Amino acid sequence: MKTRFWQLLSTLLLALALLPASAGAAGYTQTKYPIVLVHGLFGFDKLGPVDYFYGIPTALRSGGAQVYVTTVSAANSTEVRGEQLLSQVRQILAATGASKVNLIGHSHGGPTARYVASVRPDLVASVTSVAGVNKGSTVADILVGAIPNTSGALGNALASLIGILSGNKGLPQNAGASLASLSTAGSLAFNRRHPQGIPTTACGEGAYQVQGVYYFSWSGAQPYTNVLDVGDPLLAAISLAFGGVRNDGLVSSCSSHLGKVIRDDYAMNHLDEVNQFVGIVNLFETNPVTVFRQQANRLQGLGL
């Protein structure tokens, strides 16, 4: 009798121990609303076998999330990209029957997502800005002042080539408009029209929730992270333009702030934040895929 009791007790304890772990693994990233990923400047959904958000959609889906990767102009103004994103959000809602989406935008994708939340807050549950250019970039300021018309044409050509290679050649490209939007002056003008979640202090947090939309942000602050990554030397060189201000190679930590700041000092650069180049990232920092999964779980906890 005693042996039977202890066998049953052991079986029950084992079942209780395993149940939360398996349930958590199965639904860790399962949000109420679809997750919509938005790329940055000179971005794409997929270029050949390479995802812009490298390995991230698959990792989110493995935990139960509905994930959609959108495509907007590789180079254009925030408003033009925002209208393109809004059109795709409507399509996603129609296809899924969901009432809202969770937008996650990297770099220029941050302001692009903010535009949609500003003009149609009823369609957006949350905006997460990953190294978003929310208060402008010193790099954009320099290029706006120095770039000749021929270089602008080269930027348009590059954006058009990205569109062709990614199967999205019909989207309009305007490198000059994108740089104007990403400059400090352009960003501040955009913020006056769409202030939701923007900090009112130089490097603080913004409102966590506006018109029913939750706002979050995170970013990196280490331009050089892996000797095997071909992009790191370039980002390290570009980072010198910030004059010692903490940055990820293209965006300063303070400029990335929006709503609730999860972290602005990950040991990641601008490419690492989306697990590029092809997963070659800092081995001594939280993997960026894990950070995206954690954010999906955070949204889940809020019922989003």
LUMTORFI-72173 format. One record per residue (C-alpha): residue number from 1; residue in one letter; x, y, z. Coordinates in pm, 1 decimal, m for minus. Last residue first. Layout:
BEGIN
{site NUM,'a',{X,Y,Z}}
...
END
This chain:
BEGIN
{site 304,'l',{m216.5,4188.9,m2639.6}}
{site 303,'g',{m336.7,4055.3,m2305.5}}
{site 302,'l',{m64.8,4237.3,m2118.4}}
{site 301,'g',{116.5,3910.3,m2042.7}}
{site 300,'q',{102.8,3821.4,m2411.3}}
{site 299,'l',{273.4,4148.3,m2496.0}}
{site 298,'r',{555.2,4059.7,m2255.6}}
{site 297,'n',{574.9,3712.0,m2412.4}}
{site 296,'a',{614.7,3869.7,m2754.7}}
{site 295,'q',{883.2,4095.9,m2609.8}}
{site 294,'q',{1070.4,3799.7,m2465.0}}
{site 293,'r',{1061.8,3627.3,m2803.6}}
{site 292,'f',{1208.1,3936.0,m2968.9}}
{site 291,'v',{1484.5,3949.0,m2706.7}}
{site 290,'t',{1552.0,3577.8,m2756.7}}
{site 289,'v',{1601.4,3631.3,m3129.5}}
{site 288,'p',{1844.9,3911.2,m3041.2}}
{site 287,'n',{2065.1,3662.9,m2848.7}}
{site 286,'t',{2141.8,3794.5,m2502.4}}
{site 285,'e',{2499.9,3919.5,m2504.5}}
{site 284,'f',{2839.2,3746.3,m2489.2}}
{site 283,'l',{2823.8,3580.7,m2830.7}}
{site 282,'n',{2769.8,3915.5,m3000.4}}
{site 281,'v',{2613.2,3853.7,m3340.9}}
{site 280,'i',{2666.0,3649.2,m3657.0}}
{site 279,'g',{2307.4,3534.5,m3714.9}}
{site 278,'v',{2294.6,3598.1,m4087.5}}
{site 277,'f',{2450.1,3950.7,m4055.6}}
{site 276,'q',{2221.0,4014.6,m3885.2}}
{site 275,'n',{2008.9,3904.4,m3591.3}}
{site 274,'v',{1765.2,4199.3,m3614.3}}
{site 273,'e',{1935.1,4397.7,m3335.8}}
{site 272,'d',{2272.7,4265.0,m3451.4}}
{site 271,'l',{2251.6,4491.8,m3756.3}}
{site 270,'h',{2235.1,4818.4,m3561.9}}
{site 269,'n',{2497.1,4708.3,m3310.7}}
{site 268,'m',{2451.4,4492.9,m3004.4}}
{site 267,'a',{2585.0,4492.4,m2649.2}}
{site 266,'y',{2237.8,4586.1,m2526.9}}
{site 265,'d',{2238.8,4936.0,m2382.5}}
{site 264,'d',{1901.0,5094.7,m2454.5}}
{site 263,'r',{1687.9,4853.7,m2253.9}}
{site 262,'i',{1313.2,4795.3,m2205.8}}
{site 261,'v',{1231.7,5162.6,m2255.0}}
{site 260,'k',{857.0,5207.3,m2199.8}}
{site 259,'g',{729.7,5465.3,m2448.1}}
{site 258,'l',{987.7,5540.2,m2715.5}}
{site 257,'h',{1362.8,5584.5,m2675.3}}
{site 256,'s',{1581.2,5520.9,m2982.0}}
{site 255,'s',{1709.0,5877.9,m2994.7}}
{site 254,'c',{1857.4,5832.3,m2647.6}}
{site 253,'s',{2057.5,5526.5,m2751.4}}
{site 252,'s',{2200.4,5700.0,m3056.8}}
{site 251,'v',{2123.9,5550.5,m3397.5}}
{site 250,'l',{2362.6,5439.6,m3674.0}}
{site 249,'g',{2655.4,5256.7,m3513.7}}
{site 248,'d',{2466.4,5129.4,m3209.3}}
{site 247,'n',{2503.5,5451.8,m3010.1}}
{site 246,'r',{2631.9,5607.9,m2687.4}}
{site 245,'v',{2750.2,5965.0,m2748.9}}
{site 244,'g',{3128.1,5970.6,m2798.1}}
{site 243,'g',{3130.0,6210.6,m3091.0}}
{site 242,'f',{2834.4,6056.2,m3273.1}}
{site 241,'a',{3021.1,6058.5,m3605.9}}
{site 240,'l',{3261.6,5801.0,m3460.7}}
{site 239,'s',{2979.1,5545.2,m3491.4}}
{site 238,'i',{3031.4,5539.9,m3868.7}}
{site 237,'a',{3372.5,5373.3,m3823.1}}
{site 236,'a',{3234.8,5108.8,m3586.0}}
{site 235,'l',{2942.8,5046.9,m3821.2}}
{site 234,'l',{3184.4,4991.7,m4109.8}}
{site 233,'p',{3407.0,4758.1,m3906.6}}
{site 232,'d',{3099.5,4560.3,m3790.2}}
{site 231,'g',{2945.4,4485.1,m4127.5}}
{site 230,'v',{3169.3,4191.8,m4219.0}}
{site 229,'d',{3078.7,4006.1,m3900.3}}
{site 228,'l',{3353.5,3759.1,m3805.6}}
{site 227,'v',{3520.1,4000.7,m3564.2}}
{site 226,'n',{3198.1,4020.7,m3360.3}}
{site 225,'t',{3055.4,4308.2,m3154.7}}
{site 224,'y',{3161.4,4646.5,m3293.7}}
{site 223,'p',{2894.2,4919.6,m3276.1}}
{site 222,'q',{2802.5,4860.1,m2909.7}}
{site 221,'a',{2497.3,5046.7,m2781.1}}
{site 220,'g',{2193.8,4838.0,m2868.9}}
{site 219,'s',{1825.6,4926.2,m2872.9}}
{site 218,'w',{1489.5,4877.1,m2702.8}}
{site 217,'s',{1149.4,5037.6,m2726.5}}
{site 216,'f',{790.2,5002.9,m2610.1}}
{site 215,'y',{454.1,5178.6,m2667.6}}
{site 214,'y',{106.9,5046.7,m2579.0}}
{site 213,'v',{m187.9,5172.2,m2788.2}}
{site 212,'g',{m521.5,5244.3,m2616.5}}
{site 211,'q',{m523.3,5609.9,m2717.1}}
{site 210,'v',{m175.1,5649.3,m2566.0}}
{site 209,'q',{m1.3,5395.7,m2339.8}}
{site 208,'y',{348.3,5386.5,m2192.5}}
{site 207,'a',{395.9,5761.1,m2228.5}}
{site 206,'g',{756.7,5840.1,m2313.8}}
{site 205,'e',{1075.4,5751.7,m2130.9}}
{site 204,'g',{1371.6,5976.6,m2074.2}}
{site 203,'c',{1672.6,6084.1,m2276.7}}
{site 202,'a',{1615.9,6446.0,m2376.5}}
{site 201,'t',{1289.9,6491.8,m2191.7}}
{site 200,'t',{937.0,6490.1,m2339.2}}
{site 199,'p',{976.4,6126.7,m2437.6}}
{site 198,'i',{785.8,6024.3,m2754.8}}
{site 197,'g',{508.6,5770.5,m2692.7}}
{site 196,'q',{252.8,5943.8,m2914.6}}
{site 195,'p',{387.5,6267.5,m3064.0}}
{site 194,'h',{269.8,6222.5,m3424.8}}
{site 193,'r',{246.0,6565.6,m3588.8}}
{site 192,'r',{504.2,6729.7,m3364.0}}
{site 191,'n',{706.7,6408.7,m3378.0}}
{site 190,'f',{726.7,6427.2,m3758.3}}
{site 189,'a',{874.8,6777.6,m3735.7}}
{site 188,'l',{1124.7,6652.8,m3476.8}}
{site 187,'s',{1218.9,6361.2,m3701.0}}
{site 186,'g',{1271.2,6583.5,m4004.6}}
{site 185,'a',{1491.2,6826.0,m3813.1}}
{site 184,'t',{1697.8,6547.2,m3657.5}}
{site 183,'s',{1736.6,6369.9,m3989.7}}
{site 182,'l',{1554.3,6041.8,m4052.5}}
{site 181,'s',{1269.0,6197.2,m4250.5}}
{site 180,'a',{1508.2,6403.0,m4464.2}}
{site 179,'l',{1718.2,6091.3,m4524.4}}
{site 178,'s',{1411.5,5898.9,m4641.6}}
{site 177,'a',{1299.3,6181.4,m4869.9}}
{site 176,'g',{1640.9,6195.0,m5036.7}}
{site 175,'a',{1643.6,5818.5,m5089.7}}
{site 174,'n',{1312.1,5823.0,m5277.2}}
{site 173,'q',{1182.9,5484.8,m5393.0}}
{site 172,'p',{832.2,5399.6,m5514.7}}
{site 171,'l',{721.9,5034.9,m5466.7}}
{site 170,'g',{660.4,4829.3,m5779.6}}
{site 169,'k',{987.5,4633.8,m5760.5}}
{site 168,'n',{878.7,4423.9,m5463.6}}
{site 167,'g',{1019.8,4083.1,m5557.3}}
{site 166,'s',{1309.7,4099.6,m5312.0}}
{site 165,'l',{1569.6,4133.3,m5587.1}}
{site 164,'i',{1365.2,4400.1,m5766.8}}
{site 163,'g',{1295.4,4606.0,m5454.9}}
{site 162,'i',{1658.1,4582.3,m5343.4}}
{site 161,'l',{1760.9,4706.4,m5688.2}}
{site 160,'s',{1516.4,4997.6,m5658.1}}
{site 159,'a',{1662.1,5092.5,m5318.7}}
{site 158,'l',{2013.7,5078.9,m5461.3}}
{site 157,'a',{1913.5,5290.9,m5761.7}}
{site 156,'n',{1742.2,5544.3,m5536.2}}
{site 155,'g',{2053.8,5568.8,m5321.6}}
{site 154,'l',{2267.8,5608.2,m5632.8}}
{site 153,'a',{2040.6,5891.3,m5746.2}}
{site 152,'g',{2085.4,6058.3,m5409.6}}
{site 151,'s',{2460.0,6016.0,m5455.3}}
{site 150,'t',{2436.8,6195.4,m5788.9}}
{site 149,'n',{2235.9,6476.3,m5628.1}}
{site 148,'p',{2515.4,6545.3,m5382.1}}
{site 147,'i',{2511.6,6422.3,m5019.5}}
{site 146,'a',{2675.7,6656.4,m4772.2}}
{site 145,'g',{2408.0,6825.2,m4565.1}}
{site 144,'v',{2152.6,6545.1,m4576.5}}
{site 143,'l',{2432.5,6292.8,m4526.4}}
{site 142,'i',{2559.0,6456.8,m4208.5}}
{site 141,'d',{2212.1,6489.7,m4056.8}}
{site 140,'a',{2132.6,6128.1,m4151.2}}
{site 139,'v',{2441.8,6009.9,m3963.0}}
{site 138,'t',{2351.5,6224.2,m3662.7}}
{site 137,'s',{2021.9,6036.3,m3647.1}}
{site 136,'g',{1676.1,6168.4,m3567.1}}
{site 135,'k',{1457.4,6176.6,m3258.3}}
{site 134,'n',{1265.8,5852.2,m3306.3}}
{site 133,'v',{1511.5,5670.8,m3530.7}}
{site 132,'g',{1400.6,5333.6,m3400.1}}
{site 131,'a',{1659.2,5102.7,m3251.2}}
{site 130,'v',{1380.1,4846.0,m3213.4}}
{site 129,'s',{1051.6,5034.8,m3169.2}}
{site 128,'t',{762.9,4827.9,m3037.3}}
{site 127,'v',{415.5,4958.7,m3115.4}}
{site 126,'s',{111.8,4803.1,m2949.9}}
{site 125,'a',{m255.2,4715.0,m2995.1}}
{site 124,'v',{m299.5,4887.7,m3331.2}}
{site 123,'l',{m613.1,4907.2,m3549.7}}
{site 122,'d',{m806.4,5157.8,m3336.2}}
{site 121,'p',{m494.7,5375.7,m3320.2}}
{site 120,'r',{m537.7,5454.7,m3691.8}}
{site 119,'v',{m354.8,5781.3,m3771.8}}
{site 118,'s',{m110.4,5766.7,m3480.8}}
{site 117,'a',{m64.5,5389.6,m3468.1}}
{site 116,'v',{5.9,5386.0,m3843.7}}
{site 115,'y',{261.5,5666.6,m3812.1}}
{site 114,'r',{429.3,5496.0,m3516.4}}
{site 113,'a',{489.7,5186.1,m3728.8}}
{site 112,'t',{680.1,5394.0,m3986.2}}
{site 111,'p',{861.5,5576.0,m3704.2}}
{site 110,'g',{996.2,5239.1,m3584.2}}
{site 109,'g',{1049.4,5085.9,m3928.6}}
{site 108,'h',{1310.5,5352.6,m3990.4}}
{site 107,'s',{1528.1,5151.7,m3747.0}}
{site 106,'h',{1342.6,4826.8,m3671.1}}
{site 105,'g',{965.0,4814.8,m3638.0}}
{site 104,'i',{743.8,4587.6,m3427.4}}
{site 103,'l',{368.7,4639.6,m3472.7}}
{site 102,'n',{120.4,4438.7,m3263.7}}
{site 101,'v',{m201.8,4411.5,m3464.0}}
{site 100,'k',{m570.8,4485.3,m3405.9}}
{site 99,'s',{m923.1,4354.0,m3471.5}}
{site 98,'a',{m820.6,4006.9,m3585.1}}
{site 97,'g',{m1023.0,3835.0,m3857.6}}
{site 96,'t',{m700.3,3690.4,m3993.8}}
{site 95,'a',{m723.6,3782.6,m4363.3}}
{site 94,'a',{m907.5,4112.1,m4313.0}}
{site 93,'l',{m673.9,4214.3,m4032.7}}
{site 92,'i',{m369.3,4129.9,m4243.7}}
{site 91,'q',{m506.8,4327.7,m4540.5}}
{site 90,'r',{m574.5,4631.3,m4322.0}}
{site 89,'v',{m221.9,4608.3,m4183.6}}
{site 88,'q',{m89.3,4593.0,m4539.9}}
{site 87,'s',{m261.9,4919.9,m4632.7}}
{site 86,'l',{m135.3,5081.7,m4312.7}}
{site 85,'l',{219.4,4975.1,m4398.6}}
{site 84,'q',{203.2,5147.5,m4737.1}}
{site 83,'e',{60.8,5458.9,m4571.6}}
{site 82,'g',{345.6,5454.2,m4319.5}}
{site 81,'r',{611.1,5412.7,m4588.5}}
{site 80,'v',{482.1,5725.1,m4760.5}}
{site 79,'e',{457.7,5909.8,m4427.4}}
{site 78,'t',{804.7,5804.4,m4312.6}}
{site 77,'s',{957.2,5929.5,m4636.3}}
{site 76,'n',{1111.2,5687.2,m4883.2}}
{site 75,'a',{1382.7,5425.3,m4915.7}}
{site 74,'a',{1329.2,5048.4,m4909.7}}
{site 73,'s',{962.2,5118.8,m4978.1}}
{site 72,'v',{741.2,4900.9,m4758.8}}
{site 71,'t',{736.5,4525.9,m4715.1}}
{site 70,'t',{560.2,4349.9,m4429.0}}
{site 69,'v',{658.4,4039.9,m4234.7}}
{site 68,'y',{355.0,3879.3,m4071.9}}
{site 67,'v',{367.0,3667.7,m3758.3}}
{site 66,'q',{93.7,3473.4,m3577.7}}
{site 65,'a',{258.9,3369.6,m3253.7}}
{site 64,'g',{250.0,3016.4,m3111.0}}
{site 63,'g',{597.9,2963.2,m2970.3}}
{site 62,'s',{741.9,2827.4,m3293.7}}
{site 61,'r',{587.3,3126.4,m3471.5}}
{site 60,'l',{814.4,3366.0,m3284.7}}
{site 59,'a',{1127.1,3164.3,m3367.5}}
{site 58,'t',{1027.5,3135.7,m3733.2}}
{site 57,'p',{963.3,3510.6,m3759.4}}
{site 56,'i',{1300.2,3586.2,m3594.5}}
{site 55,'g',{1537.4,3372.2,m3800.4}}
{site 54,'y',{1690.9,3678.9,m3964.7}}
{site 53,'f',{1456.5,3976.1,m3946.2}}
{site 52,'y',{1567.2,4088.8,m4292.6}}
{site 51,'d',{1522.1,3728.5,m4406.6}}
{site 50,'v',{1796.9,3578.2,m4622.5}}
{site 49,'p',{1728.1,3301.1,m4876.0}}
{site 48,'g',{1691.6,3543.1,m5168.9}}
{site 47,'l',{1630.6,3883.8,m5013.8}}
{site 46,'k',{1331.0,3845.6,m4783.5}}
{site 45,'d',{1110.0,4111.8,m4625.9}}
{site 44,'f',{1318.3,4407.2,m4738.3}}
{site 43,'g',{1528.2,4688.3,m4594.7}}
{site 42,'f',{1716.0,4979.6,m4748.1}}
{site 41,'l',{1597.3,5186.5,m4449.4}}
{site 40,'g',{1414.2,4980.5,m4185.6}}
{site 39,'h',{1190.6,4675.1,m4183.0}}
{site 38,'v',{844.9,4637.2,m4027.1}}
{site 37,'l',{736.1,4319.2,m3845.3}}
{site 36,'v',{367.2,4255.9,m3773.3}}
{site 35,'i',{273.4,4042.4,m3472.9}}
{site 34,'p',{m85.2,3916.3,m3486.4}}
{site 33,'y',{m313.8,3992.4,m3187.7}}
{site 32,'k',{m377.5,3777.5,m2881.6}}
{site 31,'t',{m10.5,3688.1,m2851.4}}
{site 30,'q',{136.8,3339.0,m2852.6}}
{site 29,'t',{508.3,3386.8,m2783.6}}
{site 28,'y',{541.3,3144.8,m2489.6}}
{site 27,'g',{259.4,2920.2,m2606.7}}
{site 26,'a',{419.9,2581.6,m2666.9}}
{site 25,'a',{723.9,2632.8,m2445.5}}
{site 24,'g',{510.1,2758.7,m2158.5}}
{site 23,'a',{272.4,2464.1,m2182.7}}
{site 22,'s',{563.2,2218.0,m2189.3}}
{site 21,'a',{729.5,2376.8,m1886.8}}
{site 20,'p',{406.5,2425.3,m1694.8}}
{site 19,'l',{305.6,2057.9,m1738.4}}
{site 18,'l',{640.4,1891.3,m1663.8}}
{site 17,'a',{661.4,1964.0,m1292.5}}
{site 16,'l',{296.1,1887.3,m1229.6}}
{site 15,'a',{328.4,1556.1,m1412.7}}
{site 14,'l',{639.4,1464.4,m1215.1}}
{site 13,'l',{465.8,1549.7,m888.3}}
{site 12,'l',{166.9,1333.2,m980.8}}
{site 11,'t',{382.1,1036.5,m1083.4}}
{site 10,'s',{584.3,1059.1,m762.1}}
{site 9,'l',{265.4,1070.0,m553.4}}
{site 8,'l',{121.3,769.5,m735.1}}
{site 7,'q',{439.9,567.8,m684.0}}
{site 6,'w',{459.0,677.6,m320.3}}
{site 5,'f',{105.2,558.2,m256.3}}
{site 4,'r',{160.1,222.0,m431.4}}
{site 3,'t',{470.1,157.0,m223.2}}
{site 2,'k',{279.1,240.2,93.6}}
{site 1,'m',{0.0,0.0,0.0}}
END
